[in-house]
Amino acid sequence: MRLLLGMSAALLVTTGLTPAAAAESPPVRETAWVETGTDHDHDGKIDRVAADIARPATGGRVPVILDVSPYYACCGRGNEAQKKTYDPDGTPRQFPLFYDNYFVPRGYAVVLADVGGTNRSSGCFDDVGSGNAVVDWLNGRAKAFDAPEGGRPVRAEWATGDVGAIGKSQDGATAIGMAVSGIRGLKTIVPIEGVADNYAQLVANGAPLATPEHTGSAFTYNERAAGLCQPFEADLKERMGTNGDYNAYWRSVNYVPKPVRASVLIAQGFGDSVVAPNQFAAYWAALGRTGTPRKAWLSQAGHVDPFDLQRSEWVATLGRWFDRWLKGVRNGVEDEPAVHLETAPDRWTDVRSWPPATAPVTLRGSGTATVVDDPAAGREDWAAGVSAARFTGAPLPAAVRIAGSPSVTVTVSSDKPAARLGVALVDYGPADVRNTANYGSGTKNLTTTSCWGESRPGDSACFLDTAADVVGVDHRIVAAGWADLGHHASLRHGEPLVPGRAYSMTFTLSALDHVVPAGHRLGLLLGGTDGQLFDPALPVLGDTLTFDLARTSVTLGLTKPEH
């Protein structure tokens, strides 16, 4: 079954197009190779970013929806892993996702730009620099050509210069970085499951999550860049360091405390294990402190685009958001409730703010517990009683809502001079939940499709429908956090541990918004290396941990469920 959700005549009229004109004038599809002003691959030539463009053939200047990604050739976009395709002459054919199908007929241009060194771009992985170069070109401040080398100059005379950057995961992180750069012309960003603090993404409170060779984006490089960009990548890894210290490099790529010069529509899943929701929570709070226009879509799913959660509602919201910030339409979208929140699978509500006002409640243990660190065991194994300590509270007399970022204090000693810590907050009790354990998305593809905009040969506007992937469970890990105990005093400088000495360390767990039903118990799991998270190639520490449970606690923000 195909459910066609394309353009109505009324919508066409509002953008200055008519159904006949749309049919007679197919979108222009072309590529501009934009100079970045850098030579990251040291080939003696200015790097060029390939910007593939779909735009109306008529109708004057239009604003631009921009997705800057390294994944258009290596991995694809969306849950169908769509890649860019090209005609034999190099003209762009398939644009992944629905943005071109839906928005070009509505008076927008869509530009999909390859990060430096990926797909058809030269240079190396400078995602923010790549995106900013395209914005500069759209505003007449940078040069572009109709070929990857040489070629004739190309100008964006069809563009108003107003740009909205959108994208999921790495693409969303790029949009966030572009916004804090202050690039002129970037009016709004829509980061979906995007990273705002790169240190928190790659280092957990002093504990590197991967070996140096697994921390970069070299797997996305084209064949040319894979060779030329090795010095670039080596320099990057040297600046990151390998000891987990929060250094000058990590400060430069922590976008949370920096002012944002664009409005922000952000999406995050509380079940996301790829980009943990603490990324969203810290960034959202910072936007609020500076009064940045903001709106959020928050789900209980994993690493998922809202397009695969509430398709029609998300597309409508995107349309109104871009109309407001790129076309200046006073549609009131910024005055609506700021947060669209999923409280249970497919149960949504609108709230004015997040997190809600809560009362702090502390859960603590008693006695001591000894754990032998087992890098092969992950937090789901801990919940099954493998290689972890645990304490739980009493059954809850009434349902409670936990919202925000829990804080945990762990007091522990190690028999070795180094130790990793893992902590997980668990809701014990039967429930039907989205299936997000072990990096699950909490969604599943159906066999039906729905269509969003205009299809073109080789570029369908129709996508597989999705539904919630719901499972029955007897427990659910609702928040987690990790740390290197040697960084107990400061993230800036780690230190060797004195074997047998007890150290206390406080850090936050991943953000959550979770309703615990009456009769359930809340518990805390305490372990070492988390086999679900840490790179198995990291050194095995071989330590035994002794937890002082009486001096170990978690503080939660609790309130009554609203619905």
Secondary structure per residue as TSV (DSSP state, phi and psi in degrees):
chain	resnum	aa	ss	phi	psi
A	1	M	-	360.0	136.7
A	2	R	E	-117.1	125.5
A	3	L	E	-105.2	107.8
A	4	L	E	-84.4	118.6
A	5	L	-	-122.0	58.4
A	6	G	-	-91.2	-152.9
A	7	M	-	-81.5	143.4
A	8	S	-	-96.4	160.7
A	9	A	H	-60.6	-35.1
A	10	A	H	-63.2	-43.3
A	11	L	H	-65.3	-36.3
A	12	L	H	-64.2	-38.4
A	13	V	H	-66.0	-37.7
A	14	T	H	-65.8	-23.3
A	15	T	T	-97.4	8.4
A	16	G	T	83.3	9.6
A	17	L	-	-109.4	161.3
A	18	T	-	-121.8	157.6
A	19	P	H	-54.4	-39.8
A	20	A	H	-65.4	-44.0
A	21	A	H	-62.6	-39.9
A	22	A	H	-63.1	-40.4
A	23	A	H	-69.9	-35.5
A	24	E	H	-82.8	-20.5
A	25	S	S	-122.6	84.7
A	26	P	-	-62.6	153.5
A	27	P	-	-57.6	148.9
A	28	V	E	-79.3	132.3
A	29	R	E	-124.0	125.7
A	30	E	E	-156.4	171.6
A	31	T	E	-128.3	135.6
A	32	A	E	-117.7	130.5
A	33	W	E	-95.5	110.5
A	34	V	E	-96.7	129.5
A	35	E	E	-73.9	134.0
A	36	T	-	-92.9	-15.3
A	37	G	S	84.1	4.5
A	38	T	-	-122.8	164.3
A	39	D	-	-132.9	67.7
A	40	H	T	-65.8	-29.2
A	41	D	T	-90.6	0.8
A	42	H	-	54.2	43.5
A	43	D	S	-98.9	8.6
A	44	G	S	82.1	6.0
A	45	K	S	-126.3	148.4
A	46	I	-	-66.0	132.1
A	47	D	-	-62.8	146.6
A	48	R	E	-126.6	132.0
A	49	V	E	-97.0	129.0
A	50	A	E	-81.1	117.4
A	51	A	E	-112.5	106.8
A	52	D	E	-87.1	132.2
A	53	I	E	-122.7	135.3
A	54	A	E	-124.6	124.4
A	55	R	E	-147.4	157.1
A	56	P	-	-61.4	144.6
A	57	A	S	-76.8	-25.5
A	58	T	S	-136.0	169.3
A	59	G	S	110.8	8.5
A	60	G	S	82.8	-162.8
A	61	R	-	-74.2	143.8
A	62	V	E	-133.2	153.1
A	63	P	E	-75.5	169.5
A	64	V	E	-124.1	134.4
A	65	I	E	-101.6	120.8
A	66	L	E	-118.9	129.0
A	67	D	E	-122.8	112.3
A	68	V	E	-99.3	119.5
A	69	S	E	-144.0	148.3
A	70	P	S	-93.1	2.1
A	71	Y	-	-105.1	7.3
A	72	Y	T	-70.4	-20.1
A	73	A	T	-112.8	-37.7
A	74	C	T	-82.6	-35.7
A	75	C	T	-134.9	-27.3
A	76	G	-	88.1	170.5
A	77	R	B	-126.3	152.7
A	78	G	T	77.7	171.0
A	79	N	T	-75.4	-2.7
A	80	E	T	-103.3	7.9
A	81	A	T	50.9	48.9
A	82	Q	B	-73.2	138.4
A	83	K	-	-112.0	162.5
A	84	K	-	-68.5	142.7
A	85	T	E	-129.6	162.6
A	86	Y	E	-138.3	149.8
A	87	D	-	-70.8	166.2
A	88	P	T	-54.9	-30.5
A	89	D	T	-85.0	3.5
A	90	G	S	93.7	-3.5
A	91	T	-	-66.4	132.5
A	92	P	E	-58.6	136.8
A	93	R	E	-115.5	-67.1
A	94	Q	E	-95.5	125.3
A	95	F	-	-101.0	119.1
A	96	P	S	-58.3	153.0
A	97	L	S	69.0	-176.4
A	98	F	S	-101.2	-0.5
A	99	Y	H	-57.8	-45.7
A	100	D	H	-69.0	-41.9
A	101	N	H	-60.9	-40.6
A	102	Y	H	-88.5	-44.2
A	103	F	H	-90.2	-29.8
A	104	V	G	-60.7	-44.9
A	105	P	G	-64.3	-14.4
A	106	R	G	-98.6	15.7
A	107	G	T	90.4	28.2
A	108	Y	-	-121.3	157.5
A	109	A	E	-100.9	147.5
A	110	V	E	-118.8	127.2
A	111	V	E	-121.0	122.4
A	112	L	E	-109.5	108.9
A	113	A	E	-105.4	135.6
A	114	D	E	-83.4	124.6
A	115	V	-	-55.2	147.3
A	116	G	T	-47.5	131.7
A	117	G	T	84.5	-1.2
A	118	T	B	-115.4	153.9
A	119	N	T	48.0	-111.6
A	120	R	T	-105.1	10.7
A	121	S	-	-90.3	148.9
A	122	S	-	-93.3	-177.7
A	123	G	S	86.9	-164.0
A	124	C	-	-128.8	-179.4
A	125	F	-	-73.4	89.1
A	126	D	-	-124.4	85.6
A	127	D	H	-66.5	-46.0
A	128	V	H	-67.4	-41.2
A	129	G	H	-62.0	-38.4
A	130	S	H	-63.2	-48.3
A	131	G	H	-65.4	-41.4
A	132	N	H	-65.4	-34.4
A	133	A	H	-61.7	-40.4
A	134	V	H	-66.6	-41.5
A	135	V	H	-62.3	-41.8
A	136	D	H	-60.1	-43.3
A	137	W	H	-63.6	-42.5
A	138	L	H	-62.4	-21.2
A	139	N	T	-105.3	12.5
A	140	G	T	77.9	16.9
A	141	R	S	-106.6	-2.1
A	142	A	S	-138.3	161.1
A	143	K	-	-95.1	149.7
A	144	A	E	-142.7	160.1
A	145	F	E	-137.5	165.2
A	146	D	S	-92.3	17.1
A	147	A	S	-151.1	154.7
A	148	P	S	-66.1	-26.2
A	149	E	S	-135.7	143.8
A	150	G	S	61.0	-136.3
A	151	G	-	83.6	176.8
A	152	R	-	-95.9	147.4
A	153	P	B	-60.3	144.9
A	154	V	-	-127.1	131.3
A	155	R	-	-116.0	146.9
A	156	A	-	-92.2	61.8
A	157	E	T	-70.4	-10.7
A	158	W	T	-88.9	-5.9
A	159	A	E	-100.9	141.1
A	160	T	E	-74.7	-21.6
A	161	G	E	96.9	-10.2
A	162	D	E	-86.5	126.9
A	163	V	E	-128.3	139.7
A	164	G	E	-118.0	123.9
A	165	A	E	-97.3	130.0
A	166	I	E	-132.4	157.5
A	167	G	E	159.7	158.1
A	168	K	E	-103.8	144.0
A	169	S	T	64.7	-119.6
A	170	Q	H	-58.3	-39.6
A	171	D	H	-61.6	-38.9
A	172	G	H	-68.0	-38.4
A	173	A	H	-61.6	-39.1
A	174	T	H	-62.2	-43.9
A	175	A	H	-60.4	-41.5
A	176	I	H	-62.6	-44.2
A	177	G	H	-64.3	-38.0
A	178	M	H	-63.4	-39.0
A	179	A	H	-65.7	-38.2
A	180	V	H	-79.8	-12.8
A	181	S	H	-71.8	-18.8
A	182	G	T	78.8	17.4
A	183	I	-	-57.4	126.9
A	184	R	T	-73.4	131.8
A	185	G	T	110.2	-21.7
A	186	L	E	-80.8	107.5
A	187	K	E	-94.5	-29.7
A	188	T	E	-154.1	157.1
A	189	I	E	-133.0	151.1
A	190	V	E	-130.5	79.1
A	191	P	E	-79.8	128.2
A	192	I	E	-113.3	113.5
A	193	E	S	53.1	45.9
A	194	G	-	-99.7	156.0
A	195	V	-	-91.0	130.8
A	196	A	S	-107.4	-25.6
A	197	D	B	-125.3	102.5
A	198	N	H	-67.6	-29.2
A	199	Y	H	-62.6	-48.3
A	200	A	H	-64.8	-23.8
A	201	Q	H	-78.0	-34.2
A	202	L	H	-111.4	-14.2
A	203	V	E	-135.4	125.0
A	204	A	E	-99.0	95.5
A	205	N	T	47.7	51.4
A	206	G	T	95.2	-8.6
A	207	A	E	-104.8	105.3
A	208	P	E	-58.4	135.1
A	209	L	S	-85.9	-13.0
A	210	A	S	-148.7	161.7
A	211	T	-	-71.4	157.6
A	212	P	G	-53.6	-37.3
A	213	E	G	-71.2	-11.4
A	214	H	G	-109.2	9.5
A	215	T	S	-98.9	-9.7
A	216	G	S	-99.3	-168.3
A	217	S	S	-115.3	24.7
A	218	A	G	-62.2	-23.8
A	219	F	G	-66.1	-15.8
A	220	T	G	-89.7	-7.1
A	221	Y	B	-67.7	147.4
A	222	N	-	-75.1	172.6
A	223	E	H	-60.3	-39.4
A	224	R	H	-64.9	-47.7
A	225	A	H	-69.3	-30.4
A	226	A	H	-56.4	-32.6
A	227	G	H	-87.7	-49.4
A	228	L	H	-69.6	-26.0
A	229	C	T	-94.5	7.2
A	230	Q	H	-61.2	-43.3
A	231	P	H	-62.7	-38.1
A	232	F	H	-60.4	-46.0
A	233	E	H	-68.1	-37.8
A	234	A	H	-63.9	-41.1
A	235	D	H	-64.2	-40.7
A	236	L	H	-61.4	-45.5
A	237	K	H	-67.2	-33.6
A	238	E	H	-65.3	-40.5
A	239	R	H	-69.1	-31.8
A	240	M	H	-64.7	-39.5
A	241	G	-	80.2	167.5
A	242	T	S	-120.6	1.0
A	243	N	S	-98.2	0.5
A	244	G	-	82.5	0.4
A	245	D	-	-69.7	142.8
A	246	Y	-	-81.7	102.5
A	247	N	-	-113.0	-169.1
A	248	A	H	-63.0	-36.2
A	249	Y	H	-62.7	-47.5
A	250	W	H	-64.9	-33.7
A	251	R	H	-63.3	-36.9
A	252	S	H	-69.6	-23.9
A	253	V	T	-112.6	20.7
A	254	N	B	-100.4	103.4
A	255	Y	-	-89.1	-4.2
A	256	V	T	-61.4	-48.8
A	257	P	T	-82.7	3.0
A	258	K	S	-97.7	143.1
A	259	P	-	-64.2	145.0
A	260	V	-	-107.5	127.2
A	261	R	-	-106.7	50.0
A	262	A	S	-165.0	155.5
A	263	S	E	-74.8	160.5
A	264	V	E	-135.9	123.0
A	265	L	E	-111.7	115.3
A	266	I	E	-121.6	146.5
A	267	A	E	-128.6	140.0
A	268	Q	E	-151.9	142.6
A	269	G	E	-103.7	132.3
A	270	F	T	-73.3	-13.9
A	271	G	T	-95.8	11.9
A	272	D	-	-77.5	118.7
A	273	S	S	-98.5	-7.7
A	274	V	S	-83.0	-51.7
A	275	V	S	-120.2	102.2
A	276	A	-	-62.8	147.6
A	277	P	T	-67.3	-9.1
A	278	N	H	-66.8	-22.7
A	279	Q	H	-60.5	-48.1
A	280	F	H	-62.6	-48.4
A	281	A	H	-59.0	-44.7
A	282	A	H	-67.7	-41.3
A	283	Y	H	-68.4	-42.7
A	284	W	H	-60.2	-43.6
A	285	A	H	-63.4	-40.9
A	286	A	H	-64.4	-40.5
A	287	L	H	-61.1	-38.9
A	288	G	H	-66.0	-37.9
A	289	R	H	-65.5	-30.4
A	290	T	T	-96.8	0.9
A	291	G	T	71.7	23.4
A	292	T	-	-68.2	132.9
A	293	P	-	-57.7	127.1
A	294	R	E	-148.8	152.8
A	295	K	E	-150.9	145.7
A	296	A	E	-133.3	143.8
A	297	W	E	-112.8	117.0
A	298	L	E	-121.6	124.9
A	299	S	E	-121.3	173.1
A	300	Q	S	-96.3	10.0
A	301	A	S	-84.4	-178.5
A	302	G	S	-91.1	-134.4
A	303	H	S	-83.6	78.6
A	304	V	-	-133.0	139.1
A	305	D	-	-74.8	135.8
A	306	P	G	-55.1	-21.5
A	307	F	G	-56.5	-26.6
A	308	D	G	-103.2	15.7
A	309	L	T	-117.2	-53.9
A	310	Q	S	-139.3	82.1
A	311	R	H	-60.7	-55.1
A	312	S	H	-66.0	-39.1
A	313	E	H	-66.4	-39.4
A	314	W	H	-68.2	-44.9
A	315	V	H	-62.0	-42.0
A	316	A	H	-64.1	-41.1
A	317	T	H	-64.4	-43.8
A	318	L	H	-58.6	-44.4
A	319	G	H	-60.6	-45.2
A	320	R	H	-68.4	-37.1
A	321	W	H	-64.4	-48.0
A	322	F	H	-67.8	-37.8
A	323	D	H	-58.4	-41.1
A	324	R	H	-68.2	-47.2
A	325	W	H	-96.6	-17.3
A	326	L	H	-108.2	-24.2
A	327	K	S	-113.2	-7.6
A	328	G	-	74.0	22.1
A	329	V	-	-76.2	123.9
A	330	R	-	-83.0	78.4
A	331	N	-	-100.7	0.4
A	332	G	-	77.1	10.8
A	333	V	G	-61.7	-30.6
A	334	E	G	-76.2	-12.6
A	335	D	G	-97.3	-4.2
A	336	E	S	-77.6	168.3
A	337	P	-	-49.5	135.2
A	338	A	S	-72.8	-22.2
A	339	V	E	-129.6	127.9
A	340	H	E	-102.6	113.0
A	341	L	E	-121.3	130.0
A	342	E	E	-91.8	120.3
A	343	T	E	-95.0	-23.4
A	344	A	E	-156.3	166.3
A	345	P	T	-50.3	118.8
A	346	D	T	64.2	20.1
A	347	R	E	-115.6	111.7
A	348	W	E	-118.5	151.8
A	349	T	E	-147.8	160.2
A	350	D	E	-107.8	133.2
A	351	V	E	-130.4	155.2
A	352	R	S	-78.0	-27.0
A	353	S	S	-151.8	164.2
A	354	W	S	-152.4	140.2
A	355	P	S	-74.9	164.0
A	356	P	-	-73.0	166.5
A	357	A	-	-64.4	129.1
A	358	T	-	-132.2	163.0
A	359	A	E	-106.3	130.6
A	360	P	E	-72.7	133.0
A	361	V	E	-130.5	134.0
A	362	T	E	-110.1	131.6
A	363	L	E	-111.8	126.8
A	364	R	E	-136.2	164.3
A	365	G	-	-103.7	-161.7
A	366	S	-	-152.7	153.9
A	367	G	S	77.2	-158.3
A	368	T	E	-132.1	163.6
A	369	A	E	-149.9	141.8
A	370	T	E	-113.2	134.9
A	371	V	E	-132.0	127.6
A	372	V	E	-88.1	120.9
A	373	D	-	-62.4	125.8
A	374	D	-	-126.2	100.6
A	375	P	T	-63.0	-13.3
A	376	A	T	-84.6	-11.8
A	377	A	-	-98.0	131.7
A	378	G	-	-104.0	178.7
A	379	R	H	-63.5	-29.9
A	380	E	H	-68.0	-32.2
A	381	D	H	-67.3	-39.7
A	382	W	H	-57.0	-43.2
A	383	A	H	-63.3	-25.0
A	384	A	T	-87.8	4.3
A	385	G	T	96.3	11.4
A	386	V	S	-98.1	123.4
A	387	S	S	54.1	46.6
A	388	A	-	-158.0	153.5
A	389	A	E	-96.0	159.8
A	390	R	E	-151.5	143.2
A	391	F	E	-139.3	148.9
A	392	T	E	-131.2	158.0
A	393	G	-	-91.1	-179.5
A	394	A	-	-76.2	159.7
A	395	P	-	-56.6	138.2
A	396	L	-	-75.8	131.5
A	397	P	S	-73.3	-21.0
A	398	A	S	-148.3	158.3
A	399	A	-	-64.4	144.2
A	400	V	E	-132.0	154.4
A	401	R	E	-110.6	125.7
A	402	I	E	-102.2	123.7
A	403	A	E	-140.9	141.6
A	404	G	E	110.7	-153.0
A	405	S	-	-118.2	104.0
A	406	P	-	-61.6	150.8
A	407	S	E	-113.9	133.5
A	408	V	E	-120.6	140.0
A	409	T	E	-118.8	122.9
A	410	V	E	-115.8	130.0
A	411	T	E	-114.1	120.6
A	412	V	E	-156.4	151.5
A	413	S	E	-120.6	157.0
A	414	S	E	-126.6	148.5
A	415	D	S	-87.9	3.8
A	416	K	S	-126.6	164.4
A	417	P	S	-78.1	5.7
A	418	A	-	-147.5	148.2
A	419	A	-	-158.4	138.4
A	420	R	E	-100.1	148.8
A	421	L	E	-120.5	144.2
A	422	G	E	-133.0	137.9
A	423	V	E	-133.4	138.4
A	424	A	E	-137.2	132.4
A	425	L	E	-93.2	128.9
A	426	V	E	-124.5	136.8
A	427	D	E	-98.8	110.9
A	428	Y	E	-95.8	118.4
A	429	G	E	155.2	158.1
A	430	P	E	-72.1	141.0
A	431	A	E	-163.8	157.9
A	432	D	E	-104.5	117.8
A	433	V	E	-134.5	163.4
A	434	R	E	-62.7	141.0
A	435	N	-	-82.8	86.1
A	436	T	-	-113.0	1.0
A	437	A	G	-63.2	148.5
A	438	N	G	54.5	44.5
A	439	Y	G	69.8	21.9
A	440	G	-	-68.3	151.9
A	441	S	-	-84.8	-23.7
A	442	G	S	79.9	9.3
A	443	T	E	-133.4	163.6
A	444	K	E	-143.5	149.1
A	445	N	E	-79.1	143.1
A	446	L	E	-101.2	178.9
A	447	T	E	-93.1	-12.2
A	448	T	E	-85.0	164.2
A	449	T	E	-129.5	159.6
A	450	S	E	-134.3	154.0
A	451	C	E	-118.5	139.8
A	452	W	-	-133.2	86.0
A	453	G	S	107.0	-154.3
A	454	E	-	-102.6	129.4
A	455	S	-	-83.4	149.8
A	456	R	B	-130.2	158.7
A	457	P	T	-53.2	123.3
A	458	G	T	81.8	0.5
A	459	D	B	-145.3	83.9
A	460	S	-	-76.0	144.6
A	461	A	S	-91.7	7.5
A	462	C	E	-106.2	136.4
A	463	F	E	-134.7	151.2
A	464	L	E	-58.4	131.5
A	465	D	E	-68.5	161.6
A	466	T	E	-131.8	164.7
A	467	A	E	-145.4	162.5
A	468	A	E	-66.6	134.2
A	469	D	-	-94.2	100.3
A	470	V	E	-108.8	135.5
A	471	V	E	-130.3	152.5
A	472	G	E	-88.3	133.3
A	473	V	E	-132.8	161.1
A	474	D	E	-105.6	-4.6
A	475	H	E	-157.6	161.9
A	476	R	E	-147.8	126.3
A	477	I	E	-77.1	117.9
A	478	V	E	-107.5	-12.3
A	479	A	E	-160.9	152.6
A	480	A	E	-153.4	161.7
A	481	G	E	-159.6	160.5
A	482	W	E	-142.2	158.5
A	483	A	E	-162.5	161.3
A	484	D	E	-101.4	120.7
A	485	L	G	-63.5	-26.0
A	486	G	G	-65.8	-13.4
A	487	H	G	-101.6	26.9
A	488	H	S	-62.3	-31.8
A	489	A	S	-90.6	-28.9
A	490	S	-	-165.3	140.2
A	491	L	S	-75.4	-16.2
A	492	R	S	-78.5	-26.2
A	493	H	-	-145.8	116.5
A	494	G	-	-85.7	166.9
A	495	E	-	-147.2	151.7
A	496	P	-	-64.1	146.0
A	497	L	-	-85.7	149.9
A	498	V	-	-88.0	113.5
A	499	P	T	-53.6	132.5
A	500	G	T	89.2	-14.9
A	501	R	-	-83.6	137.2
A	502	A	E	-84.5	134.8
A	503	Y	E	-124.3	145.4
A	504	S	E	-109.6	136.2
A	505	M	E	-138.2	133.8
A	506	T	E	-115.8	132.6
A	507	F	E	-154.7	167.0
A	508	T	E	-93.1	150.2
A	509	L	-	-92.0	171.3
A	510	S	-	-63.4	146.9
A	511	A	-	-67.9	153.8
A	512	L	E	-152.1	161.4
A	513	D	E	-140.7	100.0
A	514	H	E	-140.6	133.1
A	515	V	E	-96.4	121.9
A	516	V	E	-97.1	116.0
A	517	P	-	-66.2	158.2
A	518	A	T	-58.6	141.3
A	519	G	T	91.1	-17.6
A	520	H	-	-77.6	161.6
A	521	R	E	-114.7	146.8
A	522	L	E	-100.8	138.5
A	523	G	E	-140.5	163.1
A	524	L	E	-123.4	127.7
A	525	L	E	-99.7	138.7
A	526	L	E	-128.0	120.4
A	527	G	E	-140.6	-166.4
A	528	G	S	-107.9	-120.7
A	529	T	S	-65.5	129.0
A	530	D	-	-90.3	110.2
A	531	G	T	-66.2	-16.4
A	532	Q	T	-80.7	-16.5
A	533	L	T	-116.8	-47.6
A	534	F	S	-80.7	144.6
A	535	D	-	-60.4	124.4
A	536	P	T	-64.6	-13.2
A	537	A	T	-81.0	-7.8
A	538	L	S	-65.4	154.8
A	539	P	-	-58.1	137.2
A	540	V	-	-81.2	123.4
A	541	L	-	-81.5	-29.8
A	542	G	-	65.9	30.8
A	543	D	-	-99.1	159.8
A	544	T	E	-115.6	129.9
A	545	L	E	-105.2	138.3
A	546	T	E	-118.5	112.2
A	547	F	E	-92.1	131.3
A	548	D	E	-89.3	94.6
A	549	L	G	-68.0	-27.8
A	550	A	G	-67.9	-23.2
A	551	R	G	-111.2	22.3
A	552	T	-	-121.1	132.3
A	553	S	E	-153.8	162.0
A	554	V	E	-129.5	134.2
A	555	T	E	-109.4	124.7
A	556	L	E	-116.2	149.8
A	557	G	E	-94.6	113.2
A	558	L	E	-113.7	147.8
A	559	T	E	-153.8	173.0
A	560	K	-	-78.3	141.6
A	561	P	-	-60.8	139.3
A	562	E	-	-82.9	-28.0
A	563	H	-	-134.4	360.0
